[in-house]
Amino acid sequence: MSQVLIIVLKGLAGGAMVVLFSAIGEAIRPRGLAGITSAAPSIALASLLVALIASGVTTAYELSLGMIAGAAAMIAWCLVGIEGLKRLGALKGSVLTTGVWFVSALSLWAVFLR
């Protein structure tokens, strides 16, 4: 499949998924959750769909593992970030939590995805 066609498919699939997830987010209360449900999950699903169509199951499987590892690292980032921001302030807490995310993501990649 040509690169241009893959980019067009990603754009169409991503746009459709964002609209779908935004509609779901509008129905969810509180409204603050609408943004969480519209952006990242829809783009991830669209990327997996295009990878599945363009490159097959193996590529989509590898991409999904990377997404799971990134999500696990993001959970670590959030858990450390709660206390880091309270105790160290915005700048130092953000630097600390970003370092935690980086170490977590690289560790997961080295152990499971390499």
Contacts in CASP RR format, 6 or more apart in sequence:
PFRMAT RR
TARGET T0000
AUTHOR 0000-0000-0000
METHOD contacts of the structure
MODEL  1
MSQVLIIVLKGLAGGAMVVLFSAIGEAIRPRGLAGITSAAPSIALASLLV
ALIASGVTTAYELSLGMIAGAAAMIAWCLVGIEGLKRLGALKGSVLTTGV
WFVSALSLWAVFLR
1 53 0 8 1.000
1 54 0 8 1.000
6 50 0 8 1.000
6 54 0 8 1.000
9 50 0 8 1.000
9 53 0 8 1.000
9 54 0 8 1.000
10 46 0 8 1.000
10 47 0 8 1.000
10 50 0 8 1.000
11 46 0 8 1.000
13 45 0 8 1.000
13 46 0 8 1.000
13 49 0 8 1.000
13 50 0 8 1.000
14 42 0 8 1.000
14 43 0 8 1.000
14 45 0 8 1.000
14 46 0 8 1.000
14 47 0 8 1.000
15 42 0 8 1.000
15 46 0 8 1.000
16 46 0 8 1.000
17 41 0 8 1.000
17 42 0 8 1.000
17 43 0 8 1.000
17 45 0 8 1.000
17 46 0 8 1.000
18 38 0 8 1.000
18 39 0 8 1.000
18 42 0 8 1.000
18 43 0 8 1.000
20 42 0 8 1.000
21 37 0 8 1.000
21 38 0 8 1.000
21 39 0 8 1.000
21 41 0 8 1.000
21 42 0 8 1.000
22 34 0 8 1.000
22 35 0 8 1.000
22 37 0 8 1.000
22 38 0 8 1.000
24 37 0 8 1.000
25 33 0 8 1.000
25 34 0 8 1.000
25 35 0 8 1.000
25 37 0 8 1.000
25 38 0 8 1.000
26 34 0 8 1.000
28 34 0 8 1.000
28 37 0 8 1.000
44 67 0 8 1.000
47 63 0 8 1.000
48 60 0 8 1.000
48 63 0 8 1.000
48 64 0 8 1.000
48 67 0 8 1.000
51 59 0 8 1.000
51 60 0 8 1.000
51 63 0 8 1.000
52 59 0 8 1.000
52 60 0 8 1.000
62 113 0 8 1.000
65 112 0 8 1.000
65 113 0 8 1.000
66 109 0 8 1.000
66 113 0 8 1.000
69 105 0 8 1.000
69 108 0 8 1.000
69 109 0 8 1.000
69 112 0 8 1.000
69 113 0 8 1.000
70 105 0 8 1.000
70 108 0 8 1.000
72 104 0 8 1.000
72 108 0 8 1.000
73 101 0 8 1.000
73 104 0 8 1.000
73 105 0 8 1.000
73 108 0 8 1.000
74 101 0 8 1.000
76 100 0 8 1.000
76 101 0 8 1.000
76 104 0 8 1.000
77 97 0 8 1.000
77 98 0 8 1.000
77 100 0 8 1.000
77 101 0 8 1.000
77 104 0 8 1.000
80 96 0 8 1.000
80 97 0 8 1.000
80 100 0 8 1.000
81 93 0 8 1.000
81 96 0 8 1.000
81 97 0 8 1.000
81 100 0 8 1.000
84 92 0 8 1.000
84 93 0 8 1.000
84 96 0 8 1.000
84 97 0 8 1.000
85 93 0 8 1.000
85 94 0 8 1.000
85 97 0 8 1.000
87 93 0 8 1.000
88 96 0 8 1.000
END
